[in-house]
Amino acid sequence: MPASRRLPEYSLLLAGLALTRIIGWGSIYYSPSVLAAYLERDIGLGPTIVFGGITILLVIGAVISPMLGRHLDRRGTRLAMALGAVISAMGLALLALAQGPISYLATWLVIGVGHAMQLANTGNVTVAQLMGERTRRVIGLMMLVTGLASSVFWPLAAWLSADYGWRACLLVFAAIQLVIVLPIHLAIPAYRAKPLADPGPSAVPAEEQGRVPPAQRQPIFWLLALSFSASGLVSWGLPLHIIGLMQGAGIAGASAVAIASLSGPATLVARSVDAIAGERLPVERVALVGLALGPAACLLMAVAPGSSAFAITFVVLFNAAMGVIAVARATLPLALFGRNGFGAMLGRLTVPQNLTFAAAPLLFAFLVERLGASGTLMVSATIQSFALLAMIVLVRRLRA
């Protein structure tokens, strides 16, 4: 496929891929939040086991992503994403048959493979191979749409589980993978990597080779991994407990839920701004803004965790920051290292990030139990400050 295409040429396919992201994240990542009560009632699984499936999914992604990324660079993403849909359907169907903790957790090994092959970084590699220099904007728009996954699949899972049972719900999700997702993935154009023989770096477009010379990539890579892993540790851990933190600090239950519900609109607005105007600024500067807002928001709420006004400000700022950083996590590696080897680079970055993300829920459960609201927020601000510092050092190295 050509290195660069204009948006209209692939608009229908990109719309389909956006739909598959909503389906994938909604049916796999968000569904346990709704199904947890049914799983506990019917087969005796507590929250730790239920959400332990997500931990397994992330660890599986860390294990296979480096090898998968190299394959995507050589052969493209069509086969991987199509197989991912089939494997995800198989995993969801097996999950519907779970009878206890062992069979439940074992199915997440299968789902984790399918998730890594069709979601996560694979979709971003697809966009990079299709869109060329338009990649950043398209990924931003894709992630904007993906933010609707929970809004669509939480009520859908609740309705199906209440009316037909949680097992039927999972079987419906498995069927959707085969009937809707698989045909869209099969429509991705074939891809072959360019020959290695090049006339020289000066003849290679900037978006192909990236802004960082090969000899200087190792320290930049580790600064990037440190920054995004540290910020992700907070963004994957703290939001799971934010309602409980607000309630523990004295904010009434209904108010805490209403305040927490502002997270979705804040994330969508931030991603919208980045998708529309972000191309005018270097992506690392946009990332700096997000990485600075995160610790500032945590410190603000730590000052008065029982204040509804402070809690609203925290939720809006924190989720806006996380929305911007999520886009930067997908697009900054492309800007720095180029499209050549983009899949392999994302695969390498996935290892520290996914392992960190997998540890986040348990770490923050421990912090909330031992330190309370203010202490947890202070630790969150400290962790994010390390992420900000790493990005500052990275930006200075780019200037040099």
matplotlib code that plots the C-alpha trace (Angstrom):
import matplotlib.pyplot as plt

x = [0.0, 1.3, 3.0, 0.6, -3.1, -5.5, -8.3, -11.2, -9.7, -9.9, -12.8, -15.2, -12.5, -11.4, -15.0, -15.2, -12.0, -13.3, -16.4, -14.3, -12.4, -15.7, -16.8, -13.4, -12.8, -16.5, -17.0, -13.6, -12.2, -15.4, -17.8, -16.4, -17.5, -21.1, -20.8, -18.9, -22.1, -23.5, -20.2, -20.1, -23.7, -23.6, -20.1, -18.7, -16.0, -15.0, -13.9, -10.2, -10.7, -13.0, -10.7, -7.7, -8.7, -7.8, -4.4, -3.8, -4.9, -2.3, 0.5, -0.2, 0.0, 3.4, 4.7, 3.6, 3.7, 7.5, 7.2, 3.8, 5.2, 8.0, 5.5, 3.2, 6.1, 6.9, 3.4, 1.0, -2.0, -4.8, -4.1, -3.2, -6.4, -8.6, -7.1, -7.5, -11.2, -11.6, -9.5, -11.4, -14.7, -13.4, -12.2, -15.6, -17.4, -15.2, -15.8, -19.5, -18.8, -16.7, -17.6, -15.1, -12.0, -9.6, -11.7, -12.5, -8.9, -7.7, -10.1, -8.4, -5.2, -7.1, -8.8, -5.4, -3.9, -6.9, -6.9, -3.2, -3.6, -6.6, -6.6, -4.0, -1.1, -2.1, -4.8, -2.4, 0.1, -2.8, -3.5, 0.3, 0.6, -2.6, -2.4, 1.2, 1.7, -2.0, -1.5, -1.5, -4.8, -6.5, -5.3, -6.6, -10.0, -10.0, -9.2, -11.9, -14.5, -13.1, -14.0, -17.6, -16.9, -18.0, -21.0, -22.2, -21.3, -22.1, -25.8, -25.8, -24.1, -26.5, -29.6, -28.4, -27.4, -30.6, -32.9, -31.0, -28.2, -24.5, -23.6, -25.9, -24.5, -20.9, -22.1, -23.7, -20.4, -18.5, -20.9, -20.4, -16.7, -17.3, -20.2, -19.1, -15.4, -13.9, -15.2, -14.0, -10.5, -10.4, -11.1, -7.7, -5.5, -2.6, 0.8, 4.4, 7.4, 9.6, 12.9, 15.8, 18.0, 17.5, 19.3, 20.3, 18.7, 18.4, 16.1, 13.8, 10.8, 10.9, 7.8, 9.5, 12.7, 11.5, 13.3, 15.7, 18.8, 19.3, 22.5, 20.5, 17.4, 18.2, 18.1, 15.1, 13.3, 13.9, 12.8, 9.7, 9.0, 9.6, 7.3, 4.4, 4.7, 4.7, 1.8, 0.0, 0.5, -1.7, -4.2, -4.9, -5.0, -6.4, -9.7, -10.8, -10.9, -11.9, -15.5, -14.5, -11.9, -14.5, -17.0, -14.4, -13.6, -17.2, -18.8, -22.2, -22.5, -24.8, -22.6, -19.5, -20.9, -22.2, -18.8, -16.9, -19.2, -17.6, -14.5, -15.9, -16.8, -13.5, -11.6, -13.6, -13.1, -9.4, -9.0, -11.2, -9.0, -5.9, -7.4, -8.4, -5.5, -2.8, -1.1, 0.0, 2.2, 5.0, 3.4, 6.0, 4.9, 1.2, 2.3, 4.2, 0.9, -0.9, 1.9, 1.9, -1.9, -2.0, 0.1, -1.4, -4.9, -3.9, -2.3, -5.3, -7.7, -5.3, -5.6, -9.3, -10.5, -13.9, -14.7, -17.1, -15.7, -12.2, -13.3, -15.0, -11.9, -9.8, -11.9, -12.0, -8.3, -7.1, -9.1, -8.4, -4.7, -5.1, -7.0, -4.1, -1.4, -3.3, -3.1, 0.6, 1.4, 0.2, 1.6, 4.9, 6.8, 5.8, 7.0, 10.3, 11.2, 9.2, 7.0, 9.9, 9.8, 6.8, 5.2, 8.4, 8.9, 5.4, 5.8, 8.9, 7.2, 4.3, 6.4, 7.1, 3.8, 1.5, 3.4, 3.0, -0.7, -1.3, 0.1, -1.8, -5.2, -3.6, -1.1, -3.8, -6.0, -3.1, -2.5, -6.1, -6.3, -3.1, -2.9, -6.4, -7.5, -5.0, -2.0, -3.0, -3.4, 0.0, 1.7, -0.1, 1.2, 4.7, 4.6, 3.3, 6.0, 8.6, 6.7, 6.8, 10.5, 11.4, 9.5, 11.3, 14.6, 13.4, 12.4, 15.8, 17.6, 15.5, 16.5, 20.2]
y = [0.0, 3.5, 5.2, 8.1, 8.4, 11.2, 10.8, 10.6, 7.5, 5.4, 7.3, 4.3, 1.8, 4.2, 4.6, 0.8, 0.6, 3.2, 1.0, -2.1, -0.1, 0.7, -2.9, -4.3, -2.1, -2.1, -5.9, -6.9, -4.2, -2.5, -5.4, -6.9, -3.7, -4.6, -8.4, -8.4, -8.6, -11.5, -13.4, -13.1, -14.2, -17.2, -18.6, -16.9, -14.7, -11.7, -8.3, -9.3, -12.4, -10.6, -7.7, -10.0, -11.0, -7.5, -7.8, -11.1, -9.4, -6.6, -9.1, -11.2, -8.0, -7.2, -10.7, -10.9, -7.3, -7.1, -10.1, -9.0, -5.5, -6.9, -9.0, -5.9, -4.0, -6.8, -8.1, -5.4, -5.7, -7.3, -10.9, -10.1, -8.1, -10.7, -13.5, -11.2, -10.9, -14.7, -15.3, -12.7, -14.3, -17.7, -16.2, -14.4, -17.7, -19.6, -16.9, -17.5, -21.1, -20.3, -22.3, -20.9, -18.9, -21.2, -21.5, -17.8, -16.6, -19.2, -17.7, -14.3, -15.8, -16.4, -13.0, -11.3, -12.7, -11.5, -8.1, -7.6, -8.7, -6.4, -3.6, -1.8, -0.8, -2.8, -0.3, 2.5, 0.7, 0.2, 3.9, 4.8, 2.4, 3.8, 7.5, 8.6, 12.2, 12.4, 9.7, 11.9, 13.5, 10.3, 8.5, 11.4, 11.1, 7.4, 7.7, 10.4, 7.9, 5.1, 7.2, 6.2, 2.5, 2.5, 4.7, 2.2, -1.1, -0.5, 0.0, -2.7, -5.3, -4.3, -4.8, -8.1, -9.5, -8.4, -9.8, -12.8, -13.5, -12.7, -15.9, -14.9, -11.4, -12.7, -15.0, -12.0, -10.1, -13.1, -13.1, -9.4, -10.0, -12.5, -10.8, -7.1, -6.9, -9.7, -8.4, -4.9, -6.2, -8.3, -5.1, -3.7, -3.4, -5.8, -4.4, -5.2, -3.5, -1.4, -2.8, -2.1, -0.6, 3.1, 5.9, 7.5, 9.2, 12.5, 10.9, 9.4, 11.5, 12.9, 11.0, 7.7, 8.1, 10.2, 13.1, 11.1, 9.7, 6.0, 6.5, 8.6, 6.6, 4.4, 7.2, 8.8, 5.5, 4.9, 8.5, 7.9, 4.6, 6.1, 9.1, 7.1, 4.2, 6.5, 8.6, 5.4, 3.9, 6.7, 6.9, 3.1, 3.0, 6.1, 6.4, 3.0, 4.4, 8.0, 7.5, 5.7, 8.4, 11.2, 9.3, 8.5, 12.3, 13.2, 13.8, 12.1, 9.0, 10.5, 13.6, 11.5, 9.5, 12.7, 14.3, 11.2, 11.1, 14.3, 12.3, 11.2, 14.6, 16.0, 13.3, 13.8, 17.6, 17.3, 14.7, 16.8, 19.9, 17.8, 16.2, 19.6, 21.8, 19.4, 19.2, 22.8, 22.0, 19.4, 16.4, 16.4, 19.9, 18.8, 15.9, 18.3, 20.2, 17.0, 15.7, 19.0, 19.1, 15.7, 16.3, 19.8, 18.3, 15.7, 18.3, 20.5, 17.9, 16.7, 20.1, 19.7, 16.2, 16.8, 19.8, 19.3, 22.3, 21.0, 17.5, 18.8, 20.7, 17.7, 15.3, 17.8, 18.6, 15.1, 13.5, 16.2, 15.6, 11.8, 12.2, 14.3, 11.9, 8.9, 10.4, 11.4, 7.8, 6.6, 9.4, 10.6, 7.4, 7.9, 11.5, 10.6, 7.3, 7.4, 4.9, 2.5, 0.0, 1.7, -1.6, -2.9, 0.3, 0.3, -3.4, -2.6, 0.3, -1.9, -4.1, -1.6, 0.1, -2.9, -4.4, -1.0, -0.8, -4.3, -3.5, -0.2, -1.4, -3.5, -0.7, 1.9, -0.4, -0.7, 3.0, 3.9, 1.4, 2.6, 6.3, 7.5, 10.1, 12.8, 10.5, 8.6, 11.9, 13.1, 9.8, 10.1, 13.7, 12.5, 9.6, 11.9, 14.4, 11.8, 11.4, 15.1, 15.3, 12.5, 14.3, 17.6, 15.9, 14.3, 17.7, 19.2, 16.3, 16.9, 20.6, 19.6]
z = [0.0, -0.7, 2.2, 2.3, 1.5, 1.9, 4.3, 1.8, 0.1, 3.3, 5.0, 4.9, 6.1, 8.9, 10.0, 10.2, 12.1, 14.6, 15.0, 15.7, 18.4, 20.1, 19.9, 21.0, 24.0, 25.0, 24.8, 26.2, 28.5, 29.9, 30.1, 33.4, 35.2, 34.4, 34.6, 38.0, 40.1, 38.0, 38.1, 41.9, 42.2, 39.9, 40.1, 43.2, 41.7, 43.8, 42.3, 42.6, 40.3, 37.9, 37.3, 37.5, 33.9, 32.8, 34.5, 32.5, 29.3, 29.8, 30.7, 27.6, 25.6, 27.1, 26.3, 22.6, 21.5, 20.5, 18.3, 16.9, 16.2, 14.0, 12.1, 11.5, 10.0, 7.6, 6.7, 7.6, 10.0, 8.0, 8.9, 12.5, 13.1, 11.4, 13.5, 16.5, 15.9, 15.6, 18.8, 20.7, 19.7, 20.8, 24.1, 24.8, 24.0, 26.4, 29.0, 28.7, 29.7, 32.8, 35.9, 38.5, 39.0, 37.1, 33.9, 34.1, 34.3, 31.8, 29.1, 29.6, 28.3, 25.0, 25.1, 25.8, 22.6, 20.6, 22.2, 21.4, 17.8, 16.9, 19.4, 21.5, 19.2, 16.1, 15.1, 15.4, 13.1, 10.6, 10.6, 10.1, 7.2, 5.6, 6.3, 6.2, 7.4, 8.4, 11.0, 14.1, 13.2, 12.3, 15.5, 17.5, 15.8, 16.3, 20.0, 20.3, 19.0, 21.1, 24.2, 23.4, 24.1, 27.7, 27.0, 24.4, 26.0, 29.6, 29.0, 26.3, 28.6, 31.4, 29.2, 27.8, 31.2, 32.9, 30.2, 28.9, 31.4, 31.4, 29.5, 26.6, 26.7, 26.2, 23.4, 21.7, 22.0, 20.5, 17.6, 17.0, 16.6, 13.8, 12.1, 12.2, 13.3, 11.2, 7.8, 8.5, 9.4, 6.2, 4.2, 5.3, 2.1, 1.7, 2.8, 2.0, 3.6, 1.4, 0.3, 2.7, 0.0, 0.2, -1.7, 1.6, 4.7, 2.9, 0.3, 2.9, 3.9, 7.5, 8.5, 7.4, 9.3, 12.3, 14.0, 16.1, 14.4, 14.9, 17.0, 19.5, 19.9, 22.9, 25.6, 23.9, 23.9, 27.7, 28.5, 26.5, 28.2, 31.7, 31.1, 29.6, 32.0, 35.1, 33.9, 32.9, 36.3, 37.7, 34.8, 35.0, 38.8, 40.3, 38.3, 39.5, 43.0, 42.6, 43.5, 46.7, 47.5, 47.2, 49.3, 51.9, 52.0, 52.8, 49.4, 49.2, 47.1, 44.4, 44.2, 43.9, 41.0, 39.3, 39.6, 38.4, 35.3, 34.1, 33.2, 29.9, 28.6, 29.8, 28.0, 24.8, 24.8, 25.3, 22.5, 20.2, 20.8, 20.1, 17.0, 15.5, 16.6, 17.7, 14.4, 14.7, 17.7, 18.2, 19.9, 22.7, 23.7, 23.8, 26.0, 28.3, 28.9, 29.8, 32.0, 33.9, 34.4, 35.9, 39.1, 39.5, 39.5, 42.1, 44.4, 44.1, 45.3, 48.0, 49.6, 50.1, 49.2, 50.7, 48.6, 45.7, 43.8, 44.1, 43.1, 40.0, 39.0, 39.7, 37.5, 34.6, 34.7, 35.4, 32.6, 30.1, 30.9, 30.5, 27.2, 25.7, 27.0, 25.6, 22.1, 22.6, 23.7, 20.3, 18.2, 19.8, 18.9, 15.3, 15.3, 16.9, 15.3, 12.0, 10.2, 9.4, 12.2, 13.9, 14.8, 16.4, 18.3, 19.7, 20.6, 22.6, 24.4, 25.2, 27.5, 30.3, 29.8, 30.0, 33.0, 34.8, 33.8, 35.0, 38.5, 38.8, 40.1, 42.9, 43.8, 44.1, 46.1, 48.6, 48.6, 49.2, 52.1, 53.8, 53.0, 52.4, 49.9, 50.5, 50.8, 47.6, 45.7, 46.9, 45.8, 42.4, 42.0, 42.8, 40.3, 37.6, 38.4, 37.4, 34.1, 33.6, 34.4, 32.0, 29.2, 30.0, 29.7, 26.4, 25.0, 25.9, 24.2, 21.1, 21.1, 21.4]

ax = plt.figure().add_subplot(projection="3d")
ax.plot(x, y, z, "-o")
ax.set_aspect("equal")
plt.show()
